[in-house]
Amino acid sequence: MGLGFDITDFPDILPKKWEGKGYNTFRMGIDCHRIQDLRVQNIPVREVFFVKITKENS
C-alpha cells in the first residue's frame, strides 16, 4: 500500500535535477508493507492536514 502527499513547502536546497523546472509542489510517498490492521478516517482531499503514524505492539 502506498500513500502520497503533495507538499507546497520546498526544501531549502533543491536537487540539481529540480532547478529551473518551475516545480511548485513537492510529492512525498510512503510505501507500507505487511500491514495487519489499518484504519484511515476523515482524510481531506484538498486541505492542509497533519499525519501521525504510530506502531502499537500487541
Buried (B, 14 or more C-beta within 10 A) or exposed (E): EEEEEEEEEEEEEEEEEEEEEEEEEBEEEEEEEEEEEEEEEEEEEEEEEEEEEEEEEE
